[in-house]
Amino acid sequence: MISRLSVSIVRACLREGVGGSPTAVLDAVPLSDDERCLVPVLAGTSHAVFVSVRGAEVSLRFFTAEGELPACGHGTVAALTFLAAHAGGSEYRGTLRAAGRSFAGRAVREGARFRAVFEPGPVELRDPTPDERALVLPTLGVTPGTLVPGARVASVGRARLLVPVASRSELAALAPDFEGLRAACDRFGLLGCYVYSVPTPVGRIAARMFAPSIGVPEDIANANSTACLAADLAGRGVTEIAVDMGDSLGSPATITASARPVVRVGGVAEVAGAVRELTG
């Protein structure tokens, strides 16, 4: 039984001060993993982040209703914002630990909000296999005329399929078969599919992240997949991107990423409120 939890709701990866992905953030408390999975459900968010300060290092654990994630990009942005808001001052810098690795994070105050950025770690890239293409792509609702070359399997913690389409309008029109997509992703051990539009000359992109395998049919904002895309596009001469997400869900979000010389990803976030005495 969960009782009397103080949960902060952080809207991560805002676009021009609105939207963002509501994320539950709270200090680590003695809960079972099953109880941790209940927190995002009871808080009305897709993800929950548990923050544990241990000396100079801050440990993060990420949960959805389906279980624990080794990493979560927008959850890390939310955690940095949570830490910065509690620390006060104009800037927060800290060493974070998740998925067995330590990395630096930073959040700079911008009025009532914070611009957070971190290094997600090495990105592994490969071409999808013929079986992955044949079984996963049809479940997204894409057609041969919609797809453009460049699909990649990318991993920063867990593998996901990056799928380019020709335009924002074709991206917006997608209606995946979520049951089929989950089965296909589970077969190949994929987190989900990050479908994105061809970058503009200034690196502006739209994307949608479908991840029914972790209980999130569509994610409002997915920073780690954006980091994977930044690593892939860097090899094609695009070193800075700004990715718009969440429009199909009525909550616009933007994630920024660069790959000079290492991949960094982040966004603007704010503490939107607190849920007290969460019970369930």
Buried (B, 14 or more C-beta within 10 A) or exposed (E): EBEEBEBBBBBBBBBEEEBBBBBBBBBBBEBEEEBBBBBBBBBEBBBBBBBEEEEEEBBBBBBBBBEBBBBBBBBBBBBBBBBBBEEEEEEBEBEBBBBEBEBEBBBBBEEEBBBBBBBBBEBEEEEBEEEBBEBBBBBBBBEEEBBBEBBBBBBBBBBBBBBBBBEBEBBEEBEBBBEBBBBBBEEBEBBBBBBBBBBEEEBBBBBBBBBBBBBBBBBBBBBBBBBBBBBBBBEEEBBBBBBBBBBBBEBBBBBBBBBEEEBBBBBBBBBBEEBEEBEE
